[in-house]
């Protein structure tokens, strides 16, 4: 029973992992998509990164 109830901290990504994922996805968007798709995708990635970083460090109260 204790194995199924994990803390959310166990599933969080480190800042370096978030930045690495951002770089990988940005590269894939630029390589596989056109300029508009890459721009919109990168903006979406930035929003996700900001939300996750804020959730981890609690910089802004909701």
Secondary structure, DSSP 8 states (H G I E B T S, - for coil): -TTTS--GGGG---HHHHHHHHHHHHHHHHHHS-HHHHHHHHHHHHHHHHHHHHHHH--S--
